[in-house]
Amino acid sequence: MGNVELKSTEYRQFIVIVACINAIVSYLFEKVIVENLIIDYWAK
């Protein structure tokens, strides 16, 4: 991406919030779906 000028402070905050939500959703997906369903399935 390089140096991209972000338009406003609100836009920067929006990007940070979206990134945090993405990180939380990815973590929960990995903990719940991968560990519970896939690992339990292969353990059988």
N, C-alpha and C positions, 0 to 999 in steps of 0.2 A: 504494500500500500504506500509506503513512503511517507512523506510529510503531507498530510491532508488537513487542510484548514477546516475545522468544525465550525458550523455557523454560530451556534449560541451555547450558553451554559446549559439551558434546558435540554438541548439535543445531546450534549455530552452526558448529562445525568441519565437521560433515556437509554443511551447506549450502555452505560455502566449497569443500570438496572436490568436490562435485557441480558447482559452477560452473566450477571449473578443468578438470574432465574434459570438460565441455560445450565450453569454449573450445578445448581441445586437439583434440577430435573435429571441431569445426567447422572449425578451421584445416586439419587433415589432409584433410578432405573437400574443402575448397576447393582445396588444392594438388593433390591426387591426381586427384580426379574431374573437377573443372572444367577445370583446366589441361591435363591429359593427354588426357582423352577428348573433351571438347567442343571445345576449341581445335584439337586435332589433327584432329578430324572436320571442322570448318569450314575448316581449311587445305587440305584435299584438293580 
